[in-house]
Amino acid sequence: MSHTYIWQLRRGKRDNPTLKHLEALADFFGVPTTYFVDDAVTVRVDRQLKLMTAMRDLNVQRVALRVSGLSTGGLDALSAMIDHLRLVEGISSPDDPSPPE
């Protein structure tokens, strides 16, 4: 697959790539081929990628490890506190599809 073809796909000058092209792109990006054609798969993979990105932060890992074993009520209370802190700090929800401010 040439860089020109990828450029054409990105710019909308070419569309409807072949299965072979989709498989090559999926392999390159480490996603299933259906990522490019199935919205449900796209949403699921994007959420997994966001989680993986967040887990690279050592502070996030530390918090995640500390909440293990808390009751459902405790986890709900912690989630509410986190939502409040994100609101106070002006940070959008990680589930919000809009880009961060």
N, C-alpha and C positions, 0 to 999 in steps of 0.2 A: 504494500500500500504506500503510495507516494505521499510526500508532504503536501503536494499540490492538491491531491484528492481530499486529504483531511481538511485543508484550508477551504476547499469548495464546499465540503459538508458543513463546516462551521459557519460559512457565510451564506448558506442556503442556495448556493449556485448549483449544487448537486443534492439530490435527496434519494431516498429509497436505496440505501446501501445493501449490498448482497449479504446473505447469511455469513459468507466467508469473511467479509469485512467486519460485520458485527462481532463475530467470534474473535477476530484478531484484536479489535478494540477492547472487548471484554477481557481477554487474556492479558492485555497490556495493563489495564486498570485494575485487574484482580476482582472483577465483578461478574455475576452470571450474565450470559448473553441476553436474558430476558430483562435485564436492567434497562435496556434501551427501548423496550417496547411495552412493558407492563408497569403501569403506574404503581400498583401495589408493591411490586418487587423494588421499584425505584425508591419508594418511601421507606420500606423496610431496610434496604441497604444503606440509604442515607442516614437513618437513625443509628444503625450499627457503626457507621464511620464516625458519626459525631461522638458516640460513646467511646470508641477507641481513641479518638483525639483527646477527649476529656481525661481519659484514664492515663494519658502520658504525663499529666500534671501530678507530681508527687503529693501535693496537698490534697488533691481529689482522691488519690489512692488511699491516703491516710484516713480521710473521712469515710470512704466506702468501707474500709476494713473495720472501722470502729462501730459502724451501724449494724454490722452483721450480728444477728441474734436478738435485736430489738423486737418487741412485739409489733403487731400490725398498728396498734394505737400509737406506739412510740414513733414508728416510721411515718405515720400520717401527720403527727405533730411536727416532726422534723421537716417533712415536706412543706408544711404550711409556713414554718419559719424561713425555710430557704426561699419560698415564693415571695414572702414579705421582704426579705433582704434584697432579692433581685429587683423588686419593685422600687424599694428605697434607693438602690444604687443605679436605677435606670437601665437595668440589663433585661433584654427580652428573654422570654422563656425559650429553653432549648428546643421545645416542640413547636415554637412559632415559626412559620415558614418565611416570615419577613426578615430581611437582613438586619443585623444589629445596627444600632445607631452609632 
